[in-house]
Amino acid sequence: MSANVSRSANSERTYAVKRADLPVSCPAPDMPLWNSHPRVYLPLEDQPEARCMYCGALYQRVD
C-alpha cells in the first residue's frame, strides 16, 4: 500500500502480515490514531497470529 494513502482504523477484522512487515502495531502506521485506540505492538515474531486487546482485530503472519 502506498505511504500516501491512509486506511481507516479498525475497518477490517483480519489482517495478513508478512514477516518483512514486522514489528506490527494496531492501528497500523497508515491508519489515523485520532479515531481509534492507543497504538499497541503485537508479538508476531514468535507466534503465527495475535489479536489486538482494544479492538479485537486479528493479525495473522502469512510467511
Backbone bond lengths (Angstrom), bond angles and torsions (degrees), N, CA, C in turn:
res aa  C-N    CA-C-N  psi(-1)  N-CA   C-N-CA  omega(-1)  CA-C   N-CA-C  phi
1 M - - - 1.456 - - 1.522 108.73 -
2 S 1.290 116.12 141.60 1.453 122.09 -178.82 1.526 111.12 -66.71
3 A 1.316 116.06 144.02 1.463 120.79 179.72 1.526 111.67 -68.57
4 N 1.333 117.52 -18.46 1.456 121.17 -179.01 1.526 113.06 -85.24
5 V 1.317 117.28 -9.97 1.461 121.46 -177.84 1.520 109.09 -101.13
6 S 1.312 116.14 132.76 1.456 121.04 -179.94 1.523 109.28 -106.13
7 R 1.341 116.62 130.90 1.462 121.28 175.77 1.514 108.34 -91.93
8 S 1.312 115.82 152.56 1.453 120.16 175.52 1.519 109.31 -70.39
9 A 1.302 116.86 136.32 1.457 121.28 178.98 1.521 109.88 -68.08
10 N 1.318 115.58 138.38 1.462 122.98 175.11 1.529 112.95 58.24
11 S 1.335 118.05 30.26 1.461 120.51 -178.48 1.523 112.20 -85.64
12 E 1.313 117.60 -16.68 1.455 121.97 178.75 1.518 108.70 -120.24
13 R 1.305 117.26 159.31 1.463 121.05 179.31 1.518 112.30 -100.91
14 T 1.350 118.14 -20.53 1.455 121.65 179.77 1.522 108.85 -134.62
15 Y 1.339 115.59 135.93 1.454 121.61 179.83 1.525 109.28 -126.71
16 A 1.323 117.60 130.95 1.466 122.74 174.65 1.525 107.31 -88.52
17 V 1.324 115.69 133.08 1.461 121.65 -176.04 1.519 109.47 -127.31
18 K 1.319 116.69 131.38 1.465 121.36 175.17 1.520 108.90 -90.57
19 R 1.321 115.52 153.85 1.470 120.49 179.70 1.530 110.90 -57.77
20 A 1.324 116.68 -32.39 1.471 120.71 179.33 1.527 112.01 -66.29
21 D 1.334 117.84 -19.56 1.469 122.06 -179.46 1.528 113.34 -85.83
22 L 1.315 117.96 -6.33 1.468 121.37 -177.86 1.514 110.97 -70.06
23 P 1.297 120.72 146.52 1.460 128.56 -0.13 1.525 110.56 -75.75
24 V 1.325 116.34 152.82 1.456 123.61 -177.24 1.522 109.59 -110.24
25 S 1.324 114.85 137.49 1.469 119.47 175.92 1.519 109.28 -126.07
26 C 1.304 115.36 155.62 1.453 122.43 174.78 1.521 107.00 -124.05
27 P 1.308 118.98 126.94 1.449 126.92 -8.25 1.527 110.99 -68.10
28 A 1.338 115.25 157.15 1.469 121.39 -178.65 1.528 110.63 -65.54
29 P 1.323 117.23 159.23 1.473 120.18 -179.02 1.531 114.12 -57.37
30 D 1.345 117.81 -25.84 1.458 118.85 -179.87 1.529 112.62 -90.82
31 M 1.334 116.68 13.16 1.465 122.08 176.15 1.527 108.84 -111.38
32 P 1.314 117.57 136.73 1.463 119.65 179.58 1.530 111.92 -68.91
33 L 1.323 116.75 136.62 1.462 121.04 178.79 1.521 113.18 -81.11
34 W 1.316 117.88 -20.81 1.458 120.33 -173.10 1.527 113.09 -62.02
35 N 1.342 118.33 -25.33 1.459 119.04 -178.74 1.524 111.55 -116.68
36 S 1.315 116.22 29.81 1.455 120.09 -175.98 1.519 110.41 -135.18
37 H 1.309 115.73 -139.67 1.459 122.27 -179.81 1.518 109.36 -124.42
38 P 1.322 119.31 172.42 1.466 120.30 178.05 1.522 110.50 -59.41
39 R 1.312 116.65 146.41 1.465 121.38 179.94 1.525 109.77 -69.96
40 V 1.323 115.22 130.86 1.471 122.01 175.70 1.521 108.32 -127.93
41 Y 1.323 116.13 145.40 1.462 121.73 178.18 1.518 109.33 -97.46
42 L 1.330 115.57 137.60 1.455 122.39 -174.63 1.529 110.45 -105.28
43 P 1.337 117.80 137.50 1.476 122.55 -173.64 1.532 113.03 -82.20
44 L 1.330 117.31 69.56 1.463 120.58 -178.66 1.527 113.39 -91.12
45 E 1.307 118.14 -1.47 1.469 119.88 177.36 1.521 110.89 -67.89
46 D 1.329 117.88 -35.04 1.458 122.47 -173.03 1.519 114.35 -110.63
47 Q 1.316 118.28 -3.70 1.466 120.39 -179.27 1.521 109.06 -142.09
48 P 1.334 117.86 155.40 1.471 120.95 -174.20 1.524 114.82 -76.43
49 E 1.326 118.24 -18.80 1.461 120.07 178.66 1.514 110.67 -154.10
50 A 1.338 114.24 157.50 1.466 120.89 178.43 1.516 107.94 -150.39
51 R 1.322 115.71 149.17 1.462 121.82 -179.26 1.527 108.93 -113.72
52 C 1.335 115.81 136.42 1.459 121.26 177.70 1.524 109.17 -67.85
53 M 1.301 116.90 130.94 1.463 121.26 -178.45 1.523 112.89 -72.53
54 Y 1.327 117.87 -17.77 1.464 120.95 -179.54 1.526 112.81 -90.58
55 C 1.326 117.03 -52.77 1.462 119.60 -172.18 1.522 113.61 -107.80
56 G 1.334 117.23 -10.79 1.450 120.58 178.40 1.520 114.85 82.38
57 A 1.325 118.67 4.21 1.461 121.21 178.73 1.527 109.34 -62.41
58 L 1.321 115.96 139.40 1.456 122.21 -179.78 1.518 109.07 -100.07
59 Y 1.324 117.43 127.48 1.444 124.67 177.60 1.518 107.06 -110.54
60 Q 1.350 116.99 123.05 1.461 122.16 -177.58 1.520 109.64 -119.54
61 R 1.329 115.70 128.18 1.469 121.11 176.30 1.521 107.72 -77.79
62 V 1.321 117.84 127.88 1.456 121.94 -174.88 1.517 114.02 -104.82
63 D 1.304 119.70 -1.86 1.472 120.31 175.78 1.502 111.11 -144.39
